[in-house]
Amino acid sequence: MEWLFHLLQPGTLALLIPIVAIIGVFGNKALKAHHNHVERLAKINQGIDPDRE
């Protein structure tokens, strides 16, 4: 459990928190873009022009 003690040091957390936040933001944006892409493909498969909406 010594690794946990080192991980929770203020200096380590000062670097770890922004890195996790950046990964979270990019992950959220990628998931949202994927969802929009899947919706667009579904509209195309149904014969709806997604650019006209």
CHARMM-style PDB file with segment names, atoms N, HN, CA, C and O in Angstrom:
ATOM      1  N   MET     1       0.810  -1.198   0.000  1.00  0.00      PROA
ATOM      2  CA  MET     1       0.000   0.000   0.000  1.00  0.00      PROA
ATOM      3  C   MET     1       0.856   1.266   0.000  1.00  0.00      PROA
ATOM      4  O   MET     1       0.333   2.377   0.088  1.00  0.00      PROA
ATOM      5  N   GLU     2       2.140   1.095  -0.097  1.00  0.00      PROA
ATOM      6  HN  GLU     2       2.565   0.193  -0.169  1.00  0.00      PROA
ATOM      7  CA  GLU     2       3.017   2.261  -0.128  1.00  0.00      PROA
ATOM      8  C   GLU     2       2.796   3.083  -1.404  1.00  0.00      PROA
ATOM      9  O   GLU     2       2.940   4.305  -1.393  1.00  0.00      PROA
ATOM     10  N   TRP     3       2.445   2.399  -2.509  1.00  0.00      PROA
ATOM     11  HN  TRP     3       2.328   1.406  -2.519  1.00  0.00      PROA
ATOM     12  CA  TRP     3       2.193   3.111  -3.760  1.00  0.00      PROA
ATOM     13  C   TRP     3       1.001   4.054  -3.616  1.00  0.00      PROA
ATOM     14  O   TRP     3       0.979   5.123  -4.226  1.00  0.00      PROA
ATOM     15  N   LEU     4       0.015   3.665  -2.817  1.00  0.00      PROA
ATOM     16  HN  LEU     4       0.033   2.797  -2.322  1.00  0.00      PROA
ATOM     17  CA  LEU     4      -1.148   4.523  -2.596  1.00  0.00      PROA
ATOM     18  C   LEU     4      -0.756   5.769  -1.802  1.00  0.00      PROA
ATOM     19  O   LEU     4      -1.247   6.867  -2.065  1.00  0.00      PROA
ATOM     20  N   PHE     5       0.124   5.583  -0.838  1.00  0.00      PROA
ATOM     21  HN  PHE     5       0.523   4.691  -0.625  1.00  0.00      PROA
ATOM     22  CA  PHE     5       0.604   6.724  -0.062  1.00  0.00      PROA
ATOM     23  C   PHE     5       1.326   7.724  -0.964  1.00  0.00      PROA
ATOM     24  O   PHE     5       1.150   8.933  -0.821  1.00  0.00      PROA
ATOM     25  N   HSD     6       2.135   7.220  -1.889  1.00  0.00      PROA
ATOM     26  HN  HSD     6       2.279   6.237  -2.005  1.00  0.00      PROA
ATOM     27  CA  HSD     6       2.850   8.105  -2.818  1.00  0.00      PROA
ATOM     28  C   HSD     6       1.893   8.753  -3.822  1.00  0.00      PROA
ATOM     29  O   HSD     6       2.094   9.894  -4.236  1.00  0.00      PROA
ATOM     30  N   LEU     7       0.865   8.021  -4.202  1.00  0.00      PROA
ATOM     31  HN  LEU     7       0.702   7.094  -3.866  1.00  0.00      PROA
ATOM     32  CA  LEU     7      -0.095   8.549  -5.170  1.00  0.00      PROA
ATOM     33  C   LEU     7      -0.913   9.702  -4.586  1.00  0.00      PROA
ATOM     34  O   LEU     7      -1.283  10.630  -5.305  1.00  0.00      PROA
ATOM     35  N   LEU     8      -1.191   9.642  -3.292  1.00  0.00      PROA
ATOM     36  HN  LEU     8      -0.890   8.888  -2.708  1.00  0.00      PROA
ATOM     37  CA  LEU     8      -2.037  10.654  -2.659  1.00  0.00      PROA
ATOM     38  C   LEU     8      -1.258  11.842  -2.105  1.00  0.00      PROA
ATOM     39  O   LEU     8      -1.816  12.657  -1.371  1.00  0.00      PROA
ATOM     40  N   GLN     9       0.003  11.947  -2.441  1.00  0.00      PROA
ATOM     41  HN  GLN     9       0.456  11.284  -3.037  1.00  0.00      PROA
ATOM     42  CA  GLN     9       0.794  13.105  -2.035  1.00  0.00      PROA
ATOM     43  C   GLN     9       0.316  14.329  -2.826  1.00  0.00      PROA
ATOM     44  O   GLN     9      -0.086  14.195  -3.981  1.00  0.00      PROA
ATOM     45  N   PRO    10       0.357  15.512  -2.218  1.00  0.00      PROA
ATOM     46  CA  PRO    10      -0.146  16.715  -2.922  1.00  0.00      PROA
ATOM     47  C   PRO    10       0.565  16.995  -4.246  1.00  0.00      PROA
ATOM     48  O   PRO    10      -0.069  17.433  -5.206  1.00  0.00      PROA
ATOM     49  N   GLY    11       1.855  16.750  -4.305  1.00  0.00      PROA
ATOM     50  HN  GLY    11       2.370  16.394  -3.525  1.00  0.00      PROA
ATOM     51  CA  GLY    11       2.581  16.992  -5.558  1.00  0.00      PROA
ATOM     52  C   GLY    11       2.127  16.072  -6.674  1.00  0.00      PROA
ATOM     53  O   GLY    11       2.011  16.492  -7.826  1.00  0.00      PROA
ATOM     54  N   THR    12       1.872  14.827  -6.337  1.00  0.00      PROA
ATOM     55  HN  THR    12       1.967  14.486  -5.402  1.00  0.00      PROA
ATOM     56  CA  THR    12       1.408  13.864  -7.339  1.00  0.00      PROA
ATOM     57  C   THR    12      -0.018  14.180  -7.771  1.00  0.00      PROA
ATOM     58  O   THR    12      -0.346  14.113  -8.955  1.00  0.00      PROA
ATOM     59  N   LEU    13      -0.857  14.524  -6.809  1.00  0.00      PROA
ATOM     60  HN  LEU    13      -0.590  14.578  -5.847  1.00  0.00      PROA
ATOM     61  CA  LEU    13      -2.247  14.856  -7.148  1.00  0.00      PROA
ATOM     62  C   LEU    13      -2.329  16.120  -8.000  1.00  0.00      PROA
ATOM     63  O   LEU    13      -3.217  16.245  -8.843  1.00  0.00      PROA
ATOM     64  N   ALA    14      -1.410  17.050  -7.782  1.00  0.00      PROA
ATOM     65  HN  ALA    14      -0.689  16.948  -7.097  1.00  0.00      PROA
ATOM     66  CA  ALA    14      -1.410  18.282  -8.571  1.00  0.00      PROA
ATOM     67  C   ALA    14      -1.174  17.988 -10.047  1.00  0.00      PROA
ATOM     68  O   ALA    14      -1.636  18.739 -10.906  1.00  0.00      PROA
ATOM     69  N   LEU    15      -0.469  16.918 -10.352  1.00  0.00      PROA
ATOM     70  HN  LEU    15      -0.093  16.308  -9.654  1.00  0.00      PROA
ATOM     71  CA  LEU    15      -0.254  16.526 -11.747  1.00  0.00      PROA
ATOM     72  C   LEU    15      -1.331  15.563 -12.237  1.00  0.00      PROA
ATOM     73  O   LEU    15      -1.720  15.601 -13.404  1.00  0.00      PROA
ATOM     74  N   LEU    16      -1.804  14.714 -11.356  1.00  0.00      PROA
ATOM     75  HN  LEU    16      -1.488  14.683 -10.408  1.00  0.00      PROA
ATOM     76  CA  LEU    16      -2.732  13.664 -11.739  1.00  0.00      PROA
ATOM     77  C   LEU    16      -4.134  14.192 -12.048  1.00  0.00      PROA
ATOM     78  O   LEU    16      -4.767  13.731 -12.998  1.00  0.00      PROA
ATOM     79  N   ILE    17      -4.619  15.136 -11.272  1.00  0.00      PROA
ATOM     80  HN  ILE    17      -4.104  15.510 -10.500  1.00  0.00      PROA
ATOM     81  CA  ILE    17      -5.979  15.648 -11.460  1.00  0.00      PROA
ATOM     82  C   ILE    17      -6.162  16.318 -12.827  1.00  0.00      PROA
ATOM     83  O   ILE    17      -7.143  16.011 -13.505  1.00  0.00      PROA
ATOM     84  N   PRO    18      -5.277  17.211 -13.266  1.00  0.00      PROA
ATOM     85  CA  PRO    18      -5.469  17.799 -14.601  1.00  0.00      PROA
ATOM     86  C   PRO    18      -5.362  16.777 -15.733  1.00  0.00      PROA
ATOM     87  O   PRO    18      -6.068  16.882 -16.736  1.00  0.00      PROA
ATOM     88  N   ILE    19      -4.478  15.788 -15.572  1.00  0.00      PROA
ATOM     89  HN  ILE    19      -3.904  15.702 -14.758  1.00  0.00      PROA
ATOM     90  CA  ILE    19      -4.342  14.771 -16.614  1.00  0.00      PROA
ATOM     91  C   ILE    19      -5.632  13.969 -16.738  1.00  0.00      PROA
ATOM     92  O   ILE    19      -6.102  13.721 -17.848  1.00  0.00      PROA
ATOM     93  N   VAL    20      -6.202  13.567 -15.624  1.00  0.00      PROA
ATOM     94  HN  VAL    20      -5.821  13.768 -14.722  1.00  0.00      PROA
ATOM     95  CA  VAL    20      -7.457  12.810 -15.643  1.00  0.00      PROA
ATOM     96  C   VAL    20      -8.589  13.673 -16.204  1.00  0.00      PROA
ATOM     97  O   VAL    20      -9.443  13.174 -16.937  1.00  0.00      PROA
ATOM     98  N   ALA    21      -8.601  14.951 -15.868  1.00  0.00      PROA
ATOM     99  HN  ALA    21      -7.907  15.357 -15.273  1.00  0.00      PROA
ATOM    100  CA  ALA    21      -9.642  15.849 -16.385  1.00  0.00      PROA
ATOM    101  C   ALA    21      -9.536  15.996 -17.899  1.00  0.00      PROA
ATOM    102  O   ALA    21     -10.553  15.976 -18.591  1.00  0.00      PROA
ATOM    103  N   ILE    22      -8.324  16.144 -18.419  1.00  0.00      PROA
ATOM    104  HN  ILE    22      -7.498  16.160 -17.856  1.00  0.00      PROA
ATOM    105  CA  ILE    22      -8.129  16.285 -19.870  1.00  0.00      PROA
ATOM    106  C   ILE    22      -8.560  15.009 -20.587  1.00  0.00      PROA
ATOM    107  O   ILE    22      -9.227  15.071 -21.620  1.00  0.00      PROA
ATOM    108  N   ILE    23      -8.183  13.859 -20.046  1.00  0.00      PROA
ATOM    109  HN  ILE    23      -7.641  13.808 -19.207  1.00  0.00      PROA
ATOM    110  CA  ILE    23      -8.588  12.586 -20.649  1.00  0.00      PROA
ATOM    111  C   ILE    23     -10.109  12.450 -20.628  1.00  0.00      PROA
ATOM    112  O   ILE    23     -10.704  11.953 -21.584  1.00  0.00      PROA
ATOM    113  N   GLY    24     -10.734  12.891 -19.542  1.00  0.00      PROA
ATOM    114  HN  GLY    24     -10.251  13.295 -18.765  1.00  0.00      PROA
ATOM    115  CA  GLY    24     -12.187  12.826 -19.442  1.00  0.00      PROA
ATOM    116  C   GLY    24     -12.871  13.712 -20.463  1.00  0.00      PROA
ATOM    117  O   GLY    24     -13.861  13.306 -21.071  1.00  0.00      PROA
ATOM    118  N   VAL    25     -12.362  14.910 -20.659  1.00  0.00      PROA
ATOM    119  HN  VAL    25     -11.557  15.240 -20.165  1.00  0.00      PROA
ATOM    120  CA  VAL    25     -12.966  15.840 -21.629  1.00  0.00      PROA
ATOM    121  C   VAL    25     -12.846  15.288 -23.042  1.00  0.00      PROA
ATOM    122  O   VAL    25     -13.820  15.287 -23.795  1.00  0.00      PROA
ATOM    123  N   PHE    26     -11.646  14.815 -23.408  1.00  0.00      PROA
ATOM    124  HN  PHE    26     -10.855  14.816 -22.796  1.00  0.00      PROA
ATOM    125  CA  PHE    26     -11.467  14.266 -24.754  1.00  0.00      PROA
ATOM    126  C   PHE    26     -12.284  12.994 -24.947  1.00  0.00      PROA
ATOM    127  O   PHE    26     -12.818  12.763 -26.032  1.00  0.00      PROA
ATOM    128  N   GLY    27     -12.387  12.176 -23.922  1.00  0.00      PROA
ATOM    129  HN  GLY    27     -11.953  12.363 -23.041  1.00  0.00      PROA
ATOM    130  CA  GLY    27     -13.203  10.975 -24.010  1.00  0.00      PROA
ATOM    131  C   GLY    27     -14.663  11.305 -24.214  1.00  0.00      PROA
ATOM    132  O   GLY    27     -15.347  10.651 -25.002  1.00  0.00      PROA
ATOM    133  N   ASN    28     -15.149  12.318 -23.509  1.00  0.00      PROA
ATOM    134  HN  ASN    28     -14.594  12.850 -22.869  1.00  0.00      PROA
ATOM    135  CA  ASN    28     -16.543  12.748 -23.649  1.00  0.00      PROA
ATOM    136  C   ASN    28     -16.804  13.282 -25.055  1.00  0.00      PROA
ATOM    137  O   ASN    28     -17.830  12.966 -25.657  1.00  0.00      PROA
ATOM    138  N   LYS    29     -15.889  14.085 -25.576  1.00  0.00      PROA
ATOM    139  HN  LYS    29     -15.056  14.342 -25.087  1.00  0.00      PROA
ATOM    140  CA  LYS    29     -16.050  14.633 -26.930  1.00  0.00      PROA
ATOM    141  C   LYS    29     -16.040  13.515 -27.975  1.00  0.00      PROA
ATOM    142  O   LYS    29     -16.820  13.546 -28.926  1.00  0.00      PROA
ATOM    143  N   ALA    30     -15.159  12.529 -27.799  1.00  0.00      PROA
ATOM    144  HN  ALA    30     -14.525  12.504 -27.026  1.00  0.00      PROA
ATOM    145  CA  ALA    30     -15.086  11.425 -28.756  1.00  0.00      PROA
ATOM    146  C   ALA    30     -16.366  10.602 -28.711  1.00  0.00      PROA
ATOM    147  O   ALA    30     -16.875  10.203 -29.758  1.00  0.00      PROA
ATOM    148  N   LEU    31     -16.888  10.344 -27.532  1.00  0.00      PROA
ATOM    149  HN  LEU    31     -16.474  10.668 -26.681  1.00  0.00      PROA
ATOM    150  CA  LEU    31     -18.125   9.583 -27.403  1.00  0.00      PROA
ATOM    151  C   LEU    31     -19.301  10.330 -28.028  1.00  0.00      PROA
ATOM    152  O   LEU    31     -20.152   9.719 -28.675  1.00  0.00      PROA
ATOM    153  N   LYS    32     -19.351  11.635 -27.838  1.00  0.00      PROA
ATOM    154  HN  LYS    32     -18.660  12.131 -27.313  1.00  0.00      PROA
ATOM    155  CA  LYS    32     -20.420  12.454 -28.420  1.00  0.00      PROA
ATOM    156  C   LYS    32     -20.330  12.456 -29.952  1.00  0.00      PROA
ATOM    157  O   LYS    32     -21.348  12.363 -30.638  1.00  0.00      PROA
ATOM    158  N   ALA    33     -19.109  12.563 -30.481  1.00  0.00      PROA
ATOM    159  HN  ALA    33     -18.282  12.638 -29.924  1.00  0.00      PROA
ATOM    160  CA  ALA    33     -18.922  12.543 -31.935  1.00  0.00      PROA
ATOM    161  C   ALA    33     -19.323  11.189 -32.510  1.00  0.00      PROA
ATOM    162  O   ALA    33     -19.927  11.122 -33.581  1.00  0.00      PROA
ATOM    163  N   HSD    34     -18.992  10.124 -31.811  1.00  0.00      PROA
ATOM    164  HN  HSD    34     -18.502  10.179 -30.941  1.00  0.00      PROA
ATOM    165  CA  HSD    34     -19.372   8.782 -32.265  1.00  0.00      PROA
ATOM    166  C   HSD    34     -20.890   8.629 -32.277  1.00  0.00      PROA
ATOM    167  O   HSD    34     -21.458   8.071 -33.217  1.00  0.00      PROA
ATOM    168  N   HSD    35     -21.543   9.128 -31.229  1.00  0.00      PROA
ATOM    169  HN  HSD    35     -21.082   9.581 -30.466  1.00  0.00      PROA
ATOM    170  CA  HSD    35     -23.008   9.046 -31.159  1.00  0.00      PROA
ATOM    171  C   HSD    35     -23.647   9.814 -32.321  1.00  0.00      PROA
ATOM    172  O   HSD    35     -24.590   9.323 -32.941  1.00  0.00      PROA
ATOM    173  N   ASN    36     -23.148  10.999 -32.614  1.00  0.00      PROA
ATOM    174  HN  ASN    36     -22.382  11.398 -32.110  1.00  0.00      PROA
ATOM    175  CA  ASN    36     -23.680  11.785 -33.735  1.00  0.00      PROA
ATOM    176  C   ASN    36     -23.465  11.061 -35.063  1.00  0.00      PROA
ATOM    177  O   ASN    36     -24.323  11.099 -35.946  1.00  0.00      PROA
ATOM    178  N   HSD    37     -22.319  10.403 -35.197  1.00  0.00      PROA
ATOM    179  HN  HSD    37     -21.622  10.372 -34.480  1.00  0.00      PROA
ATOM    180  CA  HSD    37     -22.019   9.665 -36.420  1.00  0.00      PROA
ATOM    181  C   HSD    37     -22.982   8.491 -36.593  1.00  0.00      PROA
ATOM    182  O   HSD    37     -23.485   8.255 -37.692  1.00  0.00      PROA
ATOM    183  N   VAL    38     -23.235   7.764 -35.522  1.00  0.00      PROA
ATOM    184  HN  VAL    38     -22.827   7.955 -34.629  1.00  0.00      PROA
ATOM    185  CA  VAL    38     -24.157   6.625 -35.582  1.00  0.00      PROA
ATOM    186  C   VAL    38     -25.568   7.105 -35.918  1.00  0.00      PROA
ATOM    187  O   VAL    38     -26.264   6.461 -36.704  1.00  0.00      PROA
ATOM    188  N   GLU    39     -25.997   8.216 -35.340  1.00  0.00      PROA
ATOM    189  HN  GLU    39     -25.432   8.739 -34.702  1.00  0.00      PROA
ATOM    190  CA  GLU    39     -27.321   8.758 -35.665  1.00  0.00      PROA
ATOM    191  C   GLU    39     -27.406   9.167 -37.136  1.00  0.00      PROA
ATOM    192  O   GLU    39     -28.419   8.935 -37.795  1.00  0.00      PROA
ATOM    193  N   ARG    40     -26.339   9.775 -37.642  1.00  0.00      PROA
ATOM    194  HN  ARG    40     -25.516   9.964 -37.106  1.00  0.00      PROA
ATOM    195  CA  ARG    40     -26.320  10.191 -39.046  1.00  0.00      PROA
ATOM    196  C   ARG    40     -26.410   8.975 -39.970  1.00  0.00      PROA
ATOM    197  O   ARG    40     -27.144   8.997 -40.957  1.00  0.00      PROA
ATOM    198  N   LEU    41     -25.665   7.916 -39.650  1.00  0.00      PROA
ATOM    199  HN  LEU    41     -25.069   7.897 -38.847  1.00  0.00      PROA
ATOM    200  CA  LEU    41     -25.727   6.706 -40.470  1.00  0.00      PROA
ATOM    201  C   LEU    41     -27.114   6.070 -40.420  1.00  0.00      PROA
ATOM    202  O   LEU    41     -27.587   5.543 -41.428  1.00  0.00      PROA
ATOM    203  N   ALA    42     -27.762   6.112 -39.273  1.00  0.00      PROA
ATOM    204  HN  ALA    42     -27.378   6.540 -38.455  1.00  0.00      PROA
ATOM    205  CA  ALA    42     -29.111   5.552 -39.159  1.00  0.00      PROA
ATOM    206  C   ALA    42     -30.088   6.335 -40.026  1.00  0.00      PROA
ATOM    207  O   ALA    42     -30.961   5.745 -40.662  1.00  0.00      PROA
ATOM    208  N   LYS    43     -29.950   7.652 -40.059  1.00  0.00      PROA
ATOM    209  HN  LYS    43     -29.240   8.132 -39.543  1.00  0.00      PROA
ATOM    210  CA  LYS    43     -30.829   8.467 -40.909  1.00  0.00      PROA
ATOM    211  C   LYS    43     -30.590   8.157 -42.377  1.00  0.00      PROA
ATOM    212  O   LYS    43     -31.537   8.075 -43.160  1.00  0.00      PROA
ATOM    213  N   ILE    44     -29.331   7.983 -42.753  1.00  0.00      PROA
ATOM    214  HN  ILE    44     -28.562   8.050 -42.117  1.00  0.00      PROA
ATOM    215  CA  ILE    44     -29.016   7.665 -44.148  1.00  0.00      PROA
ATOM    216  C   ILE    44     -29.608   6.305 -44.521  1.00  0.00      PROA
ATOM    217  O   ILE    44     -30.151   6.142 -45.614  1.00  0.00      PROA
ATOM    218  N   ASN    45     -29.505   5.334 -43.618  1.00  0.00      PROA
ATOM    219  HN  ASN    45     -29.064   5.466 -42.730  1.00  0.00      PROA
ATOM    220  CA  ASN    45     -30.062   4.003 -43.887  1.00  0.00      PROA
ATOM    221  C   ASN    45     -31.578   4.019 -43.994  1.00  0.00      PROA
ATOM    222  O   ASN    45     -32.155   3.163 -44.664  1.00  0.00      PROA
ATOM    223  N   GLN    46     -32.236   4.979 -43.345  1.00  0.00      PROA
ATOM    224  HN  GLN    46     -31.767   5.674 -42.801  1.00  0.00      PROA
ATOM    225  CA  GLN    46     -33.700   5.096 -43.423  1.00  0.00      PROA
ATOM    226  C   GLN    46     -34.132   5.904 -44.645  1.00  0.00      PROA
ATOM    227  O   GLN    46     -35.326   6.034 -44.916  1.00  0.00      PROA
ATOM    228  N   GLY    47     -33.172   6.440 -45.374  1.00  0.00      PROA
ATOM    229  HN  GLY    47     -32.203   6.334 -45.154  1.00  0.00      PROA
ATOM    230  CA  GLY    47     -33.488   7.210 -46.571  1.00  0.00      PROA
ATOM    231  C   GLY    47     -33.715   8.682 -46.306  1.00  0.00      PROA
ATOM    232  O   GLY    47     -34.245   9.387 -47.164  1.00  0.00      PROA
ATOM    233  N   ILE    48     -33.329   9.158 -45.147  1.00  0.00      PROA
ATOM    234  HN  ILE    48     -32.899   8.585 -44.449  1.00  0.00      PROA
ATOM    235  CA  ILE    48     -33.480  10.571 -44.785  1.00  0.00      PROA
ATOM    236  C   ILE    48     -32.172  11.289 -45.086  1.00  0.00      PROA
ATOM    237  O   ILE    48     -31.094  10.804 -44.744  1.00  0.00      PROA
ATOM    238  N   ASP    49     -32.276  12.436 -45.721  1.00  0.00      PROA
ATOM    239  HN  ASP    49     -33.152  12.830 -45.999  1.00  0.00      PROA
ATOM    240  CA  ASP    49     -31.078  13.241 -45.978  1.00  0.00      PROA
ATOM    241  C   ASP    49     -30.727  14.032 -44.720  1.00  0.00      PROA
ATOM    242  O   ASP    49     -31.443  14.979 -44.395  1.00  0.00      PROA
ATOM    243  N   PRO    50     -29.656  13.690 -43.995  1.00  0.00      PROA
ATOM    244  CA  PRO    50     -29.339  14.369 -42.748  1.00  0.00      PROA
ATOM    245  C   PRO    50     -28.880  15.822 -42.925  1.00  0.00      PROA
ATOM    246  O   PRO    50     -28.888  16.593 -41.965  1.00  0.00      PROA
ATOM    247  N   ASP    51     -28.480  16.198 -44.145  1.00  0.00      PROA
ATOM    248  HN  ASP    51     -28.473  15.572 -44.924  1.00  0.00      PROA
ATOM    249  CA  ASP    51     -28.034  17.574 -44.377  1.00  0.00      PROA
ATOM    250  C   ASP    51     -29.191  18.529 -44.558  1.00  0.00      PROA
ATOM    251  O   ASP    51     -28.993  19.740 -44.461  1.00  0.00      PROA
ATOM    252  N   ARG    52     -30.393  18.036 -44.816  1.00  0.00      PROA
ATOM    253  HN  ARG    52     -30.553  17.052 -44.894  1.00  0.00      PROA
ATOM    254  CA  ARG    52     -31.554  18.887 -45.044  1.00  0.00      PROA
ATOM    255  C   ARG    52     -32.287  19.207 -43.770  1.00  0.00      PROA
ATOM    256  O   ARG    52     -33.221  20.008 -43.796  1.00  0.00      PROA
ATOM    257  N   GLU    53     -31.906  18.615 -42.651  1.00  0.00      PROA
ATOM    258  HN  GLU    53     -31.147  17.964 -42.630  1.00  0.00      PROA
ATOM    259  CA  GLU    53     -32.611  18.857 -41.397  1.00  0.00      PROA
ATOM    260  C   GLU    53     -31.986  19.974 -40.621  1.00  0.00      PROA
ATOM    261  OT1 GLU    53     -32.458  20.310 -39.534  1.00  0.00      PROA
TER     262      GLU     53
END
